[in-house]
Amino acid sequence: MHIIRATLAHAAAIAPLFDAYRQFYKAPSDLAGARQFIAERLERDESVIFLALEEEQALGFVQLYPTFASVAMQRLWLLNDLFVEPGVRKQGVGVALMQQAEVFARETGSRGLFLRTALDNETAQRLYERCGWTRDSVFVRYDKLVSS
């Protein structure tokens, strides 16, 4: 297995993984929409995606979005999406993708990474904690939707 930084040329390989990721969170399948969304993020340089490959087979991906820590006056990366094909889980793909995200954050001089996951996604929470992430016990998160 090797991990690459995805380019626009990888959008078709990432799209089925991204579509499955969205379905995991109860969104309806939309492979064409997934491909378009990923292609737009890569084309506009709005996210960074690392893709785990075995030969040419896509095994998983992690997608990072840039943001900033105002108080620290440093870049942060939002680890927004992480997905590994069910058939290759527990083989180190998720850990490798998390490690690559961490290396990238260091290389870009960022303060760090942050993420959020569903309260009941205990499998992901165990992975994050195994990778050295800590659960936030200081801040409370609020959301407000402004469109459907």
JOJO-V970038 format. One line per field, one symbol per residue. phi: phi as a letter, one per 30 degrees, with the letter a starting at -180 (. if undefined). burial: 1 if it has 24 or more other C-alpha atoms within 12 Angstrom, else 0. A space follows every 10 residues. Layout:
BEGIN
phi = ???
burial = ???
END
This chain:
BEGIN
phi = .bcbddbedc edddeddddd eddeciddda dddddddded ddddhcbcbc bcbchcddca abcccdabcd ddhbdbcddd bbbbeedbdi cjdddddddd ddeddddcid dlbbabbdec dddddddddd djdcddbccc cbbbdcad
burial = 0011111101 1111111111 1000000000 1001101110 1100001111 1110000111 1111110000 0000111111 1111100000 0011111111 1101100001 1111101000 0001001100 0000000000 00000000
END
